[in-house]
Structure formats: C-alpha cells, structure tokens
Amino acid sequence: MTHKAESPLHRIKVSRIILPSLLGLGVIGYMLFKNFNREAFDAVEFTTASIFWLTVAALMMFIRDLGYIIRIRILTGNQLSWMQAIRIIFLWEFTSAITPSAIGGTSVAILYVNKEGIGIGKSSAVVMATSFLDEMYFVIMFPILLLLVNAQELFSIGGGFSFTNPYLIAAVTGYGLKVLWVVAISYGLFKNPRGLKWLILLVFRLPFIRRWRAGASRAGDEIIESSKELKKQNFNFWLKAFGATVFSWTARYWVVNALFLAFFAVNDHFLLFVRQLVMWIMMLVTPTPGGSGLSEYIFSEYLGDFLPFAGIAAIMALLWRLFTYYPYLIIGAFLFPRWLKMKFGSTSNKAK
C-alpha cells in the first residue's frame, strides 16, 4: 500500500476521543444544572425490572452490531471471517465517533476493509454499498412512517407545530440531503460513474471548497471502481444486504424504548420509535465529532415529553450515549493502535 493510500489514517488519533466526550458531558452537565429537579431524581429507582430492560437495551445494541457484521460479510461475498468483520465494524464505528459524519469516513473505511485482504476496488464497492443502503433505509422509512404518524405529533414541540419549527427544518434538511445523496450515488454506481465524478469535480471548483478537490477526485475514483463491482450483483444480493440494514437500524431505535421502560411507563412506543428515526435524520447536519453535544441536546428536547419529569431528560440522554456511543470510543481506543501495529508493523505516530 502506498503512502497515499495510508494517508487517511493520519486523521485518526486515539486522543480525539477527548473532544467528543467533553462536548457531550458538558452539554449534559449544563442541562442538569439548568433543569435540576430533586423530585425527578428521586423517581429513578433501580429494580429487577430496570435491570431486565437495561439488559434488553444492551441486547438491542448487540443485534444492531450483528446486523452490520452480517451485512459486510454479505457485501464481501463472505470473504471476511466473522472476526475480521467484527474488527472492521468496531474500527469503523470508532472512526465515525471521533469525526463529523460528513468528514473523512469513507477513505478510512475503505482502508479498513482493504487491509483485511479485500481488493481495493471491491473495498470501495463495499463501503459505497453500505452508505447507499443506510441512506435508502431512511429515504424509504421516513415517508412511510409520516403516513402512519401525524406530523403534528412529531414536530409540535419547541414552540409548537409550524413550518418554522427548528426540528421540522432540521428533519427536512437532513432528509433532503439523504435523498440527494441516494440519487447521486445511484446514478454514479449504476448508471454513469464517470459522469458523476465529472460533476463532483465541477462542484469542487467553487472557491470555498476548492482545497478539498483532491479528496473529491479520489472519491470519484472510488465510485468508478465501486460501480464495476456492484453492477455484477443480482437482486437477491441486494435484498439480503438491505434486510440486514433494516435489522440493524430497527434494533438501534428500540434501544431508547428499552431504556425508558427501565424506569418509566411509555404510553406510545411506536411514536417514540418514529421520533428516534427523525432524530437521527436531524443529527446528519451536526458538525461535531460523532454528533457530540448536539445529539444529547436534541435527545433531551425532542424525546423529553415522553418522560414524567423534564429534569430527568439529561440523565436519560447520558444513559443513551453510554449504551450507543461511548462503548465504541472505549473499544476503538484499545483496538485501533493494535490494529495499526498488526497491519503496518508499528503504531508510529498515527495512534497518539
């Protein structure tokens, strides 16, 4: 592997777990201070039922990861062993946790797959396919769920339902970006990959994003390589891969339902499920690493009306992140330097 191919790893440092951790804990600390309610804290009691539902929440996260692991094995034609697939998924999640969602993830993920023995063209195809399938889940599910749930129930918070509601604006913006991405990547992967690369390079001639043109050119090359691989696949391949995607994302959303049930009664589980999907669409536009800070805030404000006390929302947001975010930081902090040593012979200065 050339230095150019290895270069994405220079952006990944274990020390970067500090910033998202501080952002998230700082926002939670502020919300606790602002909305402190002794009665709310007294209402939280650990019982046998609490332990049961916390275990269910952990099981949902296990199922979520299992879905990703199964999917990446499907996408590589089972060329990856179970251990290799597990390693890639946790490294990938670690990278996502310490970088903003739109920055630098693809090239690093391709390297993770490639270093496990998959050719560079197929590695590009696997990463592009995972992105395509994830966004397809949102693009399909969001309008379906809007037909089943009244829009006013989803967005009548933070100032009431209106077209200027910040949650509605964030959701529509995030969904619009996802639709554009799915359309662009579908066109590039299955119709005209060289035409999409040309369009990407044209956009990156704009003065304020010109400095990222080299990276955009590499992304265009990855789309071309991916197209060659993915055009070979049949309908059954895509059905199984999308099934694993649905399996994974759906399990992720049931985590909050289980966490709430550990301490409180939930009147409308389906509405809580749908709000989580909308919340993840909003989080697409978060500029912080792993969405830290803003994710905790959105969780507390957007899901807070399911709780009996407003003052407990920040604690539940922390508990949610303890189940769904911090484990990947901790596992990645141990796994990433060891993976570098195993694949490159030395952690050198990359794993500071």
Order of alpha helices (4+ residues) and beta strands (2+ residues): alpha-alpha-alpha-alpha-alpha-alpha-alpha-alpha-alpha-alpha-alpha-alpha-alpha-alpha-alpha-alpha
